[in-house]
Structures are given as structure tokens and as C-alpha cells.
Amino acid sequence: MALPKRKHSAQRGRKRRTHWKVKTTSLIACPQCKQLKLPHKACLVCGYYDGRQVVEIKIKEKKKKTH
Ligand SMILES: [Zn+2]
């Protein structure tokens, strides 16, 4: 197996990694409820995708005092 002849300096590795950047997550407005949602995913607010309800959204229950 081929091996590198010399050690890469820390600067060289860091210079290469300056192009590693985190992309911002893209969000689009839901056509049903106008809330921001992830593209190509069912809306988390209304559960709609492609003009129809595909996910049932459970209404948040009141916090139970069990502790
Ligand atoms: Zn929605």
C-alpha cells in the first residue's frame, strides 16, 4: 500500500479543512399552515404532505404530576 513520504504539517491539514463548512438547514413554509418545515417531509405542525394529511398530530397532553 502506498504511504505518504513525509508527515503533513498541522498547518497543511488545517488549510485543507478551512473548506469544511456546516450547511444551514433549509426550511420552507408549509402550504397548509404556513409554518416553517423541512422540505420533502410531512409538516410537524399540521401533518400535511402533498395536500393531504399523512400524519396524525397528537394534541399535547397536560403535564402529569407524577413526581
Ligand atoms: Zn403545516
N, CA, C, O and the ligand as a Tripos MOL2 file, in Angstrom:
@<TRIPOS>MOLECULE
protein
  269   267    68     0     0
PROTEIN
NO_CHARGES

@<TRIPOS>ATOM
      1 N           0.8470   -1.1960    0.0000 N.3       1 MET1
      2 CA          0.0000    0.0000    0.0000 C.3       1 MET1
      3 C           0.8790    1.2410    0.0000 C.2       1 MET1
      4 O           1.8980    1.3020    0.6880 O.2       1 MET1
      5 N           0.4710    2.2100   -0.7700 N.am      2 ALA2
      6 CA          1.2500    3.4540   -0.8530 C.3       2 ALA2
      7 C           1.1810    4.2110    0.4630 C.2       2 ALA2
      8 O           0.1440    4.2810    1.1220 O.2       2 ALA2
      9 N           2.3080    4.7640    0.8120 N.am      3 LEU3
     10 CA          2.3800    5.5180    2.0640 C.3       3 LEU3
     11 C           2.8940    6.9190    1.7960 C.2       3 LEU3
     12 O           3.7040    7.1020    0.8880 O.2       3 LEU3
     13 N           2.4610    7.8980    2.5390 N.am      4 PRO4
     14 CA          2.9720    9.2600    2.3560 C.3       4 PRO4
     15 C           4.4420    9.3350    2.7580 C.2       4 PRO4
     16 O           4.8560    8.7610    3.7640 O.2       4 PRO4
     17 N           5.2200   10.0540    1.9510 N.am      5 LYS5
     18 CA          6.6600   10.1130    2.1910 C.3       5 LYS5
     19 C           6.9720   10.9280    3.4340 C.2       5 LYS5
     20 O           7.8470   10.5730    4.2250 O.2       5 LYS5
     21 N           6.2450   12.0240    3.5930 N.am      6 ARG6
     22 CA          6.5300   12.9020    4.7270 C.3       6 ARG6
     23 C           5.2670   13.1720    5.5270 C.2       6 ARG6
     24 O           4.1460   13.0470    5.0320 O.2       6 ARG6
     25 N           5.4810   13.5350    6.7370 N.am      7 LYS7
     26 CA          4.3790   13.9270    7.6080 C.3       7 LYS7
     27 C           3.7830   15.2430    7.1220 C.2       7 LYS7
     28 O           4.5130   16.1750    6.7830 O.2       7 LYS7
     29 N           2.4540   15.3150    7.0890 N.am      8 HIS8
     30 CA          1.8170   16.5930    6.7680 C.3       8 HIS8
     31 C           1.8660   17.4830    7.9960 C.2       8 HIS8
     32 O           1.6070   17.0370    9.1140 O.2       8 HIS8
     33 N           2.1950   18.7250    7.7800 N.am      9 SER9
     34 CA          2.2430   19.6550    8.9060 C.3       9 SER9
     35 C           0.8290   19.9610    9.3900 C.2       9 SER9
     36 O          -0.1480   19.7830    8.6630 O.2       9 SER9
     37 N           0.7470   20.4210   10.6200 N.am     10 ALA10
     38 CA         -0.5550   20.8120   11.1740 C.3      10 ALA10
     39 C          -1.1560   21.9230   10.3340 C.2      10 ALA10
     40 O          -2.3670   21.9510   10.1150 O.2      10 ALA10
     41 N          -0.3220   22.8410    9.8600 N.am     11 GLN11
     42 CA         -0.8290   23.9590    9.0430 C.3      11 GLN11
     43 C          -1.4470   23.4330    7.7480 C.2      11 GLN11
     44 O          -2.4970   23.9090    7.3170 O.2      11 GLN11
     45 N          -0.7950   22.4580    7.1390 N.am     12 ARG12
     46 CA         -1.3020   21.9280    5.8850 C.3      12 ARG12
     47 C          -2.6720   21.2650    6.0710 C.2      12 ARG12
     48 O          -3.5860   21.4560    5.2680 O.2      12 ARG12
     49 N          -2.7890   20.5010    7.1240 N.am     13 GLY13
     50 CA         -4.0770   19.8660    7.4030 C.3      13 GLY13
     51 C          -5.1500   20.8820    7.7060 C.2      13 GLY13
     52 O          -6.2870   20.7460    7.2560 O.2      13 GLY13
     53 N          -4.7950   21.9040    8.4700 N.am     14 ARG14
     54 CA         -5.7700   22.9440    8.8330 C.3      14 ARG14
     55 C          -6.1840   23.7500    7.6090 C.2      14 ARG14
     56 O          -7.3500   24.1200    7.4740 O.2      14 ARG14
     57 N          -5.2240   24.0270    6.7070 N.am     15 LYS15
     58 CA         -5.5390   24.7900    5.4970 C.3      15 LYS15
     59 C          -6.5270   24.0060    4.6350 C.2      15 LYS15
     60 O          -7.4340   24.5870    4.0400 O.2      15 LYS15
     61 N          -6.3490   22.6860    4.5710 N.am     16 ARG16
     62 CA         -7.2800   21.8590    3.7840 C.3      16 ARG16
     63 C          -8.6720   21.9120    4.4150 C.2      16 ARG16
     64 O          -9.6800   21.9620    3.7100 O.2      16 ARG16
     65 N          -8.7150   21.8990    5.7370 N.am     17 ARG17
     66 CA        -10.0090   21.8180    6.4260 C.3      17 ARG17
     67 C         -10.7190   23.1740    6.5250 C.2      17 ARG17
     68 O         -11.8240   23.2400    7.0630 O.2      17 ARG17
     69 N         -10.1140   24.2530    6.0230 N.am     18 THR18
     70 CA        -10.8260   25.5360    6.0560 C.3      18 THR18
     71 C         -12.0670   25.4900    5.1750 C.2      18 THR18
     72 O         -12.9710   26.3070    5.3520 O.2      18 THR18
     73 N         -12.1320   24.5560    4.2290 N.am     19 HIS19
     74 CA        -13.2900   24.4690    3.3300 C.3      19 HIS19
     75 C         -14.3900   23.5930    3.9000 C.2      19 HIS19
     76 O         -15.4640   23.4970    3.3050 O.2      19 HIS19
     77 N         -14.1540   22.9520    5.0340 N.am     20 TRP20
     78 CA        -15.1990   22.1440    5.6600 C.3      20 TRP20
     79 C         -16.1460   23.0920    6.3870 C.2      20 TRP20
     80 O         -15.7910   23.6790    7.4090 O.2      20 TRP20
     81 N         -17.3340   23.2310    5.8580 N.am     21 LYS21
     82 CA        -18.2830   24.1510    6.4680 C.3      21 LYS21
     83 C         -19.6110   23.4520    6.6850 C.2      21 LYS21
     84 O         -19.9980   22.5710    5.9170 O.2      21 LYS21
     85 N         -20.2940   23.8490    7.7220 N.am     22 VAL22
     86 CA        -21.6000   23.2800    8.0410 C.3      22 VAL22
     87 C         -22.6490   24.0600    7.2530 C.2      22 VAL22
     88 O         -22.6870   25.2900    7.2910 O.2      22 VAL22
     89 N         -23.4970   23.3250    6.5420 N.am     23 LYS23
     90 CA        -24.5660   23.9780    5.7840 C.3      23 LYS23
     91 C         -25.7300   24.2850    6.7210 C.2      23 LYS23
     92 O         -26.0360   23.5160    7.6320 O.2      23 LYS23
     93 N         -26.3590   25.4040    6.4810 N.am     24 THR24
     94 CA        -27.5500   25.7230    7.2620 C.3      24 THR24
     95 C         -28.7090   24.8580    6.7640 C.2      24 THR24
     96 O         -28.8460   24.6280    5.5620 O.2      24 THR24
     97 N         -29.5340   24.3870    7.6820 N.am     25 THR25
     98 CA        -30.6710   23.5640    7.2750 C.3      25 THR25
     99 C         -31.6810   24.4420    6.5540 C.2      25 THR25
    100 O         -32.0300   25.5240    7.0260 O.2      25 THR25
    101 N         -32.1510   23.9600    5.3970 N.am     26 SER26
    102 CA        -33.1070   24.7390    4.6230 C.3      26 SER26
    103 C         -34.5220   24.4620    5.1370 C.2      26 SER26
    104 O         -34.8850   23.3180    5.4110 O.2      26 SER26
    105 N         -35.2890   25.5020    5.2570 N.am     27 LEU27
    106 CA        -36.6720   25.3860    5.7100 C.3      27 LEU27
    107 C         -37.5830   26.0690    4.6970 C.2      27 LEU27
    108 O         -37.2260   27.0930    4.1140 O.2      27 LEU27
    109 N         -38.7510   25.4940    4.4970 N.am     28 ILE28
    110 CA        -39.7360   26.1070    3.6080 C.3      28 ILE28
    111 C         -41.0380   26.2890    4.3720 C.2      28 ILE28
    112 O         -41.2730   25.6380    5.3900 O.2      28 ILE28
    113 N         -41.8750   27.1790    3.8690 N.am     29 ALA29
    114 CA        -43.1660   27.4190    4.5180 C.3      29 ALA29
    115 C         -44.1330   26.3210    4.1010 C.2      29 ALA29
    116 O         -44.2150   25.9670    2.9250 O.2      29 ALA29
    117 N         -44.8670   25.7830    5.0770 N.am     30 CYS30
    118 CA        -45.8750   24.7530    4.7990 C.3      30 CYS30
    119 C         -47.0140   25.3760    3.9980 C.2      30 CYS30
    120 O         -47.5260   26.4220    4.3950 O.2      30 CYS30
    121 N         -47.4300   24.7680    2.8810 N.am     31 PRO31
    122 CA        -48.5410   25.3580    2.1130 C.3      31 PRO31
    123 C         -49.8770   25.2750    2.8490 C.2      31 PRO31
    124 O         -50.8160   25.9960    2.5130 O.2      31 PRO31
    125 N         -49.9650   24.3980    3.8520 N.am     32 GLN32
    126 CA        -51.2210   24.2220    4.5940 C.3      32 GLN32
    127 C         -51.3520   25.2270    5.7330 C.2      32 GLN32
    128 O         -52.3580   25.9270    5.8490 O.2      32 GLN32
    129 N         -50.3040   25.2880    6.5840 N.am     33 CYS33
    130 CA        -50.4200   26.1210    7.7840 C.3      33 CYS33
    131 C         -49.4040   27.2570    7.8100 C.2      33 CYS33
    132 O         -49.3730   28.0380    8.7600 O.2      33 CYS33
    133 N         -48.5720   27.3540    6.7740 N.am     34 LYS34
    134 CA        -47.5890   28.4340    6.6100 C.3      34 LYS34
    135 C         -46.4850   28.4310    7.6700 C.2      34 LYS34
    136 O         -45.7220   29.3910    7.7810 O.2      34 LYS34
    137 N         -46.4040   27.3560    8.4390 N.am     35 GLN35
    138 CA        -45.2960   27.2410    9.3870 C.3      35 GLN35
    139 C         -44.0680   26.7170    8.6440 C.2      35 GLN35
    140 O         -44.1890   26.0800    7.5970 O.2      35 GLN35
    141 N         -42.8940   26.9900    9.1930 N.am     36 LEU36
    142 CA        -41.6690   26.5090    8.5580 C.3      36 LEU36
    143 C         -41.5490   25.0010    8.7670 C.2      36 LEU36
    144 O         -41.7890   24.4880    9.8600 O.2      36 LEU36
    145 N         -41.1770   24.3120    7.7040 N.am     37 LYS37
    146 CA        -40.9940   22.8660    7.7960 C.3      37 LYS37
    147 C         -39.8360   22.4540    6.9140 C.2      37 LYS37
    148 O         -39.3760   23.2240    6.0710 O.2      37 LYS37
    149 N         -39.3640   21.2200    7.1190 N.am     38 LEU38
    150 CA        -38.2780   20.6950    6.3040 C.3      38 LEU38
    151 C         -38.8270   20.3050    4.9340 C.2      38 LEU38
    152 O         -39.9030   19.7130    4.8530 O.2      38 LEU38
    153 N         -38.0990   20.6280    3.8410 N.am     39 PRO39
    154 CA        -38.5830   20.2460    2.5200 C.3      39 PRO39
    155 C         -38.6180   18.7240    2.3390 C.2      39 PRO39
    156 O         -37.7570   18.0220    2.8690 O.2      39 PRO39
    157 N         -39.5810   18.2220    1.6160 N.am     40 HIS40
    158 CA        -39.7890   16.7950    1.3310 C.3      40 HIS40
    159 C         -40.1450   15.9930    2.5820 C.2      40 HIS40
    160 O         -39.9830   14.7730    2.6110 O.2      40 HIS40
    161 N         -40.6280   16.6790    3.6080 N.am     41 LYS41
    162 CA        -41.0490   15.9970    4.8310 C.3      41 LYS41
    163 C         -42.4610   16.4610    5.1700 C.2      41 LYS41
    164 O         -42.8540   17.5800    4.8400 O.2      41 LYS41
    165 N         -43.2200   15.5880    5.8340 N.am     42 ALA42
    166 CA        -44.5490   15.9790    6.3050 C.3      42 ALA42
    167 C         -44.3950   17.0710    7.3550 C.2      42 ALA42
    168 O         -43.4490   17.0730    8.1420 O.2      42 ALA42
    169 N         -45.3440   17.9960    7.3500 N.am     43 CYS43
    170 CA        -45.2870   19.1100    8.2960 C.3      43 CYS43
    171 C         -45.4850   18.5940    9.7100 C.2      43 CYS43
    172 O         -46.3660   17.7700    9.9550 O.2      43 CYS43
    173 N         -44.6690   19.0740   10.6440 N.am     44 LEU44
    174 CA        -44.7670   18.6320   12.0290 C.3      44 LEU44
    175 C         -45.9010   19.3300   12.7580 C.2      44 LEU44
    176 O         -46.3280   18.8770   13.8210 O.2      44 LEU44
    177 N         -46.3910   20.4220   12.2000 N.am     45 VAL45
    178 CA        -47.4340   21.2010   12.8800 C.3      45 VAL45
    179 C         -48.8130   20.6660   12.5080 C.2      45 VAL45
    180 O         -49.6400   20.4100   13.3830 O.2      45 VAL45
    181 N         -49.0650   20.4930   11.1900 N.am     46 CYS46
    182 CA        -50.3980   20.0770   10.7600 C.3      46 CYS46
    183 C         -50.4170   18.6490   10.2090 C.2      46 CYS46
    184 O         -51.4930   18.0860   10.0080 O.2      46 CYS46
    185 N         -49.2510   18.0600    9.9630 N.am     47 GLY47
    186 CA        -49.1960   16.6770    9.4940 C.3      47 GLY47
    187 C         -49.5490   16.5020    8.0300 C.2      47 GLY47
    188 O         -49.8320   15.3870    7.5920 O.2      47 GLY47
    189 N         -49.5380   17.5910    7.2620 N.am     48 TYR48
    190 CA        -49.9040   17.5140    5.8600 C.3      48 TYR48
    191 C         -48.6700   17.3050    4.9860 C.2      48 TYR48
    192 O         -47.5780   17.7880    5.2840 O.2      48 TYR48
    193 N         -48.8830   16.5730    3.9040 N.am     49 TYR49
    194 CA        -47.8700   16.4740    2.8630 C.3      49 TYR49
    195 C         -48.5880   16.2580    1.5440 C.2      49 TYR49
    196 O         -49.4800   15.4150    1.4470 O.2      49 TYR49
    197 N         -48.2060   17.0100    0.5400 N.am     50 ASP50
    198 CA        -48.7800   16.9170   -0.8070 C.3      50 ASP50
    199 C         -50.2940   17.1380   -0.7720 C.2      50 ASP50
    200 O         -51.0480   16.4650   -1.4750 O.2      50 ASP50
    201 N         -50.7250   18.0920    0.0580 N.am     51 GLY51
    202 CA        -52.1330   18.4840    0.0750 C.3      51 GLY51
    203 C         -53.0550   17.5720    0.8450 C.2      51 GLY51
    204 O         -54.2690   17.7790    0.8300 O.2      51 GLY51
    205 N         -52.5180   16.5560    1.5270 N.am     52 ARG52
    206 CA        -53.3840   15.6810    2.3110 C.3      52 ARG52
    207 C         -52.7120   15.3590    3.6370 C.2      52 ARG52
    208 O         -51.4940   15.4620    3.7790 O.2      52 ARG52
    209 N         -53.5480   14.9590    4.6200 N.am     53 GLN53
    210 CA        -52.9990   14.6550    5.9360 C.3      53 GLN53
    211 C         -52.3800   13.2570    5.8960 C.2      53 GLN53
    212 O         -53.0520   12.2820    5.5610 O.2      53 GLN53
    213 N         -51.1240   13.1720    6.2320 N.am     54 VAL54
    214 CA        -50.4390   11.8820    6.2140 C.3      54 VAL54
    215 C         -50.0120   11.4590    7.6160 C.2      54 VAL54
    216 O         -49.7590   10.2790    7.8580 O.2      54 VAL54
    217 N         -49.9310   12.4120    8.5370 N.am     55 VAL55
    218 CA        -49.5170   12.1010    9.9030 C.3      55 VAL55
    219 C         -50.5360   12.7020   10.8370 C.2      55 VAL55
    220 O         -50.9120   13.8660   10.7000 O.2      55 VAL55
    221 N         -50.9800   11.9030   11.7870 N.am     56 GLU56
    222 CA        -51.8910   12.4440   12.7920 C.3      56 GLU56
    223 C         -51.0900   13.1770   13.8460 C.2      56 GLU56
    224 O         -50.1270   12.6450   14.3970 O.2      56 GLU56
    225 N         -51.4960   14.3960   14.1180 N.am     57 ILE57
    226 CA        -50.7930   15.2010   15.1100 C.3      57 ILE57
    227 C         -51.5320   15.0660   16.4350 C.2      57 ILE57
    228 O         -52.7100   15.4030   16.5480 O.2      57 ILE57
    229 N         -50.8170   14.5690   17.4260 N.am     58 LYS58
    230 CA        -51.4100   14.4220   18.7480 C.3      58 LYS58
    231 C         -51.3730   15.7600   19.4770 C.2      58 LYS58
    232 O         -50.3490   16.4430   19.4920 O.2      58 LYS58
    233 N         -52.4780   16.1190   20.0690 N.am     59 ILE59
    234 CA        -52.5310   17.3520   20.8580 C.3      59 ILE59
    235 C         -51.8010   17.0990   22.1710 C.2      59 ILE59
    236 O         -52.0070   16.0960   22.8540 O.2      59 ILE59
    237 N         -50.9540   18.0440   22.4830 N.am     60 LYS60
    238 CA        -50.1230   17.8810   23.6770 C.3      60 LYS60
    239 C         -50.9760   17.7510   24.9290 C.2      60 LYS60
    240 O         -51.8430   18.5800   25.2030 O.2      60 LYS60
    241 N         -50.7060   16.6810   25.6890 N.am     61 GLU61
    242 CA        -51.4420   16.4630   26.9360 C.3      61 GLU61
    243 C         -50.8660   17.3460   28.0300 C.2      61 GLU61
    244 O         -49.7070   17.7590   27.9940 O.2      61 GLU61
    245 N         -51.7240   17.6180   28.9990 N.am     62 LYS62
    246 CA        -51.2600   18.4280   30.1260 C.3      62 LYS62
    247 C         -50.2480   17.6450   30.9360 C.2      62 LYS62
    248 O         -50.3470   16.4270   31.0790 O.2      62 LYS62
    249 N         -49.2840   18.3600   31.4570 N.am     63 LYS63
    250 CA        -48.1970   17.7100   32.2040 C.3      63 LYS63
    251 C         -48.7340   16.9840   33.4350 C.2      63 LYS63
    252 O         -49.4100   17.5630   34.2860 O.2      63 LYS63
    253 N         -48.4060   15.6880   33.4960 N.am     64 LYS64
    254 CA        -48.8700   14.8920   34.6320 C.3      64 LYS64
    255 C         -47.9400   15.0850   35.8150 C.2      64 LYS64
    256 O         -46.7160   15.0700   35.6840 O.2      64 LYS64
    257 N         -48.5600   15.2680   36.9800 N.am     65 LYS65
    258 CA        -47.7480   15.4380   38.1870 C.3      65 LYS65
    259 C         -47.5750   14.0740   38.8540 C.2      65 LYS65
    260 O         -48.3530   13.6980   39.7310 O.2      65 LYS65
    261 N         -46.5610   13.3510   38.4330 N.am     66 THR66
    262 CA        -46.3200   12.0110   38.9640 C.3      66 THR66
    263 C         -45.1730   11.9860   39.9720 C.2      66 THR66
    264 O         -45.0380   11.0400   40.7480 O.2      66 THR66
    265 N         -44.3520   13.0330   39.9530 N.am     67 HIS67
    266 CA        -43.1630   13.0240   40.8360 C.3      67 HIS67
    267 C         -43.5080   13.5000   42.2340 C.2      67 HIS67
    268 O         -42.6350   13.5560   43.1010 O.2      67 HIS67
    269 ZN        -48.2840   22.5410    8.1100 Zn       68 ZN68
@<TRIPOS>BOND
     1     1     2 1
     2     2     3 1
     3     3     4 2
     4     3     5 am
     5     5     6 1
     6     6     7 1
     7     7     8 2
     8     7     9 am
     9     9    10 1
    10    10    11 1
    11    11    12 2
    12    11    13 am
    13    13    14 1
    14    14    15 1
    15    15    16 2
    16    15    17 am
    17    17    18 1
    18    18    19 1
    19    19    20 2
    20    19    21 am
    21    21    22 1
    22    22    23 1
    23    23    24 2
    24    23    25 am
    25    25    26 1
    26    26    27 1
    27    27    28 2
    28    27    29 am
    29    29    30 1
    30    30    31 1
    31    31    32 2
    32    31    33 am
    33    33    34 1
    34    34    35 1
    35    35    36 2
    36    35    37 am
    37    37    38 1
    38    38    39 1
    39    39    40 2
    40    39    41 am
    41    41    42 1
    42    42    43 1
    43    43    44 2
    44    43    45 am
    45    45    46 1
    46    46    47 1
    47    47    48 2
    48    47    49 am
    49    49    50 1
    50    50    51 1
    51    51    52 2
    52    51    53 am
    53    53    54 1
    54    54    55 1
    55    55    56 2
    56    55    57 am
    57    57    58 1
    58    58    59 1
    59    59    60 2
    60    59    61 am
    61    61    62 1
    62    62    63 1
    63    63    64 2
    64    63    65 am
    65    65    66 1
    66    66    67 1
    67    67    68 2
    68    67    69 am
    69    69    70 1
    70    70    71 1
    71    71    72 2
    72    71    73 am
    73    73    74 1
    74    74    75 1
    75    75    76 2
    76    75    77 am
    77    77    78 1
    78    78    79 1
    79    79    80 2
    80    79    81 am
    81    81    82 1
    82    82    83 1
    83    83    84 2
    84    83    85 am
    85    85    86 1
    86    86    87 1
    87    87    88 2
    88    87    89 am
    89    89    90 1
    90    90    91 1
    91    91    92 2
    92    91    93 am
    93    93    94 1
    94    94    95 1
    95    95    96 2
    96    95    97 am
    97    97    98 1
    98    98    99 1
    99    99   100 2
   100    99   101 am
   101   101   102 1
   102   102   103 1
   103   103   104 2
   104   103   105 am
   105   105   106 1
   106   106   107 1
   107   107   108 2
   108   107   109 am
   109   109   110 1
   110   110   111 1
   111   111   112 2
   112   111   113 am
   113   113   114 1
   114   114   115 1
   115   115   116 2
   116   115   117 am
   117   117   118 1
   118   118   119 1
   119   119   120 2
   120   119   121 am
   121   121   122 1
   122   122   123 1
   123   123   124 2
   124   123   125 am
   125   125   126 1
   126   126   127 1
   127   127   128 2
   128   127   129 am
   129   129   130 1
   130   130   131 1
   131   131   132 2
   132   131   133 am
   133   133   134 1
   134   134   135 1
   135   135   136 2
   136   135   137 am
   137   137   138 1
   138   138   139 1
   139   139   140 2
   140   139   141 am
   141   141   142 1
   142   142   143 1
   143   143   144 2
   144   143   145 am
   145   145   146 1
   146   146   147 1
   147   147   148 2
   148   147   149 am
   149   149   150 1
   150   150   151 1
   151   151   152 2
   152   151   153 am
   153   153   154 1
   154   154   155 1
   155   155   156 2
   156   155   157 am
   157   157   158 1
   158   158   159 1
   159   159   160 2
   160   159   161 am
   161   161   162 1
   162   162   163 1
   163   163   164 2
   164   163   165 am
   165   165   166 1
   166   166   167 1
   167   167   168 2
   168   167   169 am
   169   169   170 1
   170   170   171 1
   171   171   172 2
   172   171   173 am
   173   173   174 1
   174   174   175 1
   175   175   176 2
   176   175   177 am
   177   177   178 1
   178   178   179 1
   179   179   180 2
   180   179   181 am
   181   181   182 1
   182   182   183 1
   183   183   184 2
   184   183   185 am
   185   185   186 1
   186   186   187 1
   187   187   188 2
   188   187   189 am
   189   189   190 1
   190   190   191 1
   191   191   192 2
   192   191   193 am
   193   193   194 1
   194   194   195 1
   195   195   196 2
   196   195   197 am
   197   197   198 1
   198   198   199 1
   199   199   200 2
   200   199   201 am
   201   201   202 1
   202   202   203 1
   203   203   204 2
   204   203   205 am
   205   205   206 1
   206   206   207 1
   207   207   208 2
   208   207   209 am
   209   209   210 1
   210   210   211 1
   211   211   212 2
   212   211   213 am
   213   213   214 1
   214   214   215 1
   215   215   216 2
   216   215   217 am
   217   217   218 1
   218   218   219 1
   219   219   220 2
   220   219   221 am
   221   221   222 1
   222   222   223 1
   223   223   224 2
   224   223   225 am
   225   225   226 1
   226   226   227 1
   227   227   228 2
   228   227   229 am
   229   229   230 1
   230   230   231 1
   231   231   232 2
   232   231   233 am
   233   233   234 1
   234   234   235 1
   235   235   236 2
   236   235   237 am
   237   237   238 1
   238   238   239 1
   239   239   240 2
   240   239   241 am
   241   241   242 1
   242   242   243 1
   243   243   244 2
   244   243   245 am
   245   245   246 1
   246   246   247 1
   247   247   248 2
   248   247   249 am
   249   249   250 1
   250   250   251 1
   251   251   252 2
   252   251   253 am
   253   253   254 1
   254   254   255 1
   255   255   256 2
   256   255   257 am
   257   257   258 1
   258   258   259 1
   259   259   260 2
   260   259   261 am
   261   261   262 1
   262   262   263 1
   263   263   264 2
   264   263   265 am
   265   265   266 1
   266   266   267 1
   267   267   268 2
@<TRIPOS>SUBSTRUCTURE
     1 MET1         2 RESIDUE 1 A MET
     2 ALA2         6 RESIDUE 1 A ALA
     3 LEU3        10 RESIDUE 1 A LEU
     4 PRO4        14 RESIDUE 1 A PRO
     5 LYS5        18 RESIDUE 1 A LYS
     6 ARG6        22 RESIDUE 1 A ARG
     7 LYS7        26 RESIDUE 1 A LYS
     8 HIS8        30 RESIDUE 1 A HIS
     9 SER9        34 RESIDUE 1 A SER
    10 ALA10       38 RESIDUE 1 A ALA
    11 GLN11       42 RESIDUE 1 A GLN
    12 ARG12       46 RESIDUE 1 A ARG
    13 GLY13       50 RESIDUE 1 A GLY
    14 ARG14       54 RESIDUE 1 A ARG
    15 LYS15       58 RESIDUE 1 A LYS
    16 ARG16       62 RESIDUE 1 A ARG
    17 ARG17       66 RESIDUE 1 A ARG
    18 THR18       70 RESIDUE 1 A THR
    19 HIS19       74 RESIDUE 1 A HIS
    20 TRP20       78 RESIDUE 1 A TRP
    21 LYS21       82 RESIDUE 1 A LYS
    22 VAL22       86 RESIDUE 1 A VAL
    23 LYS23       90 RESIDUE 1 A LYS
    24 THR24       94 RESIDUE 1 A THR
    25 THR25       98 RESIDUE 1 A THR
    26 SER26      102 RESIDUE 1 A SER
    27 LEU27      106 RESIDUE 1 A LEU
    28 ILE28      110 RESIDUE 1 A ILE
    29 ALA29      114 RESIDUE 1 A ALA
    30 CYS30      118 RESIDUE 1 A CYS
    31 PRO31      122 RESIDUE 1 A PRO
    32 GLN32      126 RESIDUE 1 A GLN
    33 CYS33      130 RESIDUE 1 A CYS
    34 LYS34      134 RESIDUE 1 A LYS
    35 GLN35      138 RESIDUE 1 A GLN
    36 LEU36      142 RESIDUE 1 A LEU
    37 LYS37      146 RESIDUE 1 A LYS
    38 LEU38      150 RESIDUE 1 A LEU
    39 PRO39      154 RESIDUE 1 A PRO
    40 HIS40      158 RESIDUE 1 A HIS
    41 LYS41      162 RESIDUE 1 A LYS
    42 ALA42      166 RESIDUE 1 A ALA
    43 CYS43      170 RESIDUE 1 A CYS
    44 LEU44      174 RESIDUE 1 A LEU
    45 VAL45      178 RESIDUE 1 A VAL
    46 CYS46      182 RESIDUE 1 A CYS
    47 GLY47      186 RESIDUE 1 A GLY
    48 TYR48      190 RESIDUE 1 A TYR
    49 TYR49      194 RESIDUE 1 A TYR
    50 ASP50      198 RESIDUE 1 A ASP
    51 GLY51      202 RESIDUE 1 A GLY
    52 ARG52      206 RESIDUE 1 A ARG
    53 GLN53      210 RESIDUE 1 A GLN
    54 VAL54      214 RESIDUE 1 A VAL
    55 VAL55      218 RESIDUE 1 A VAL
    56 GLU56      222 RESIDUE 1 A GLU
    57 ILE57      226 RESIDUE 1 A ILE
    58 LYS58      230 RESIDUE 1 A LYS
    59 ILE59      234 RESIDUE 1 A ILE
    60 LYS60      238 RESIDUE 1 A LYS
    61 GLU61      242 RESIDUE 1 A GLU
    62 LYS62      246 RESIDUE 1 A LYS
    63 LYS63      250 RESIDUE 1 A LYS
    64 LYS64      254 RESIDUE 1 A LYS
    65 LYS65      258 RESIDUE 1 A LYS
    66 THR66      262 RESIDUE 1 A THR
    67 HIS67      266 RESIDUE 1 A HIS
    68 ZN68       269 GROUP 0 **** ****
